Amino acid sequence: MPRMMSIFSNIKEVEKVLELYDKEIFPILFTYPGVHHCELHKITYLSPDYPEELSKIQIIFETHFETYESLTNLINSPEGEEIMKIMAENDIGDYYMYWSEVREIERGHYNPNAKNAPPDLDELSASLESMRKLVAEKCSDIRKERLFIALQDLQTELNFLKLREEDTSEEEDTSEI
């Protein structure tokens, strides 16, 4: 099940961010088809050996989608734009987003041969481009810079995955010779 993760740090008032989600973002998000459920993790403890750069994380917000298509459709939708606008207009600290495919394993149901369908990397790249345009149009200059850096990091990771995918397919082609 695909998930979009938002990681928040440097929040001045955590309770205000949680209230913003409850009152403004969730009502929009849960009207969109393909949104399965959300999880909001308010960080309450970090182990002593936690890296310094990660110690500022205060909230992790997960949105679970039924398919990658529903995730990318939300990003490119008026509802997705409205959520990004709300986030840009409010002082919510720093946030970074990524998405992933999650393999859930329940006790007693482990199957080492189970595989999830890989994401469509071209579809994800197109979603990143849509997000770049939205950020350019809707966000303040300070927020734009941070979001563009996060989006560039995601694009770099996607490019790496595409290269790995191409290398793997070339290896399969030569093994048939």
Secondary structure, 3 states (H helix, E strand, C coil): CEEEEEEEECCCCHHHHHHHHHHHHHHHHCCCCCEEEEEEEECCCCCCCCCHHHCCEEEEEEEEECCHHHHHHHHCCHHHHHHHHHHHHCCCCEEEEEEEECCCCCCCCCCCCCCCCCCCHHHHHHHHHHHHHHHHHHCCHHHHHHHHHHHHHHHHHHHHHHHHHHHHHHHHHHHCC
